[in-house]
């Protein structure tokens, strides 16, 4: 019964972290884990994917970023209203204030729920997963991605990492935040992180 309620109410899962901290890698593993736990309405809203789908070529400007982020908020809100478990990907959220529009979208979607029993059992309707690792690890990953040309964000380099790190502030939602050390590539530690995040999502 609890699982059915979770399916109907949806949940927003926001991944935050500096470039190279492994947000997308962990997020995709968690999505598979949640599907294995019976969640059949799962969506991933990615800044990188939207940017490359809509813009040829993308400029990676601040104005472009604001436009794409507004689309992400709209999509997240509509998917939440349909009961989806929505993952937000591709955003460093250097400033915690950048998370606010997504939190507000989750609150607006929650207000649309007509089932009073679900309203009574729901908590926040969203969680924030903070991915953290040592700078050396993040920078090595960034260099590898640039060398292989596999990462869609072409502005993602060492200079971007340090700009984000120097400007980063702390989030103010301790009760909704899970901090995860993503520095290790060892499978056993990756699996532990996946279970930790999946359990945290299920607690909402």
WOFENZI-V838511 format. One record per helix or strand of 2 or more residues. SS is the DSSP state (2 for helix, 1 for strand). FROM is the first residue (numbers start at 0). TO is the last residue. If there is no record, write none. Layout:
ss->SS from->FROM to->TO
ss->SS from->FROM to->TO
This chain:
ss->2 from->1 to->8
ss->1 from->10 to->16
ss->2 from->22 to->35
ss->1 from->41 to->45
ss->2 from->46 to->53
ss->2 from->61 to->80
ss->1 from->84 to->88
ss->2 from->96 to->110
ss->2 from->115 to->120
ss->1 from->125 to->131
ss->2 from->134 to->147
ss->2 from->157 to->166
ss->2 from->173 to->175
ss->1 from->176 to->180
ss->2 from->186 to->201
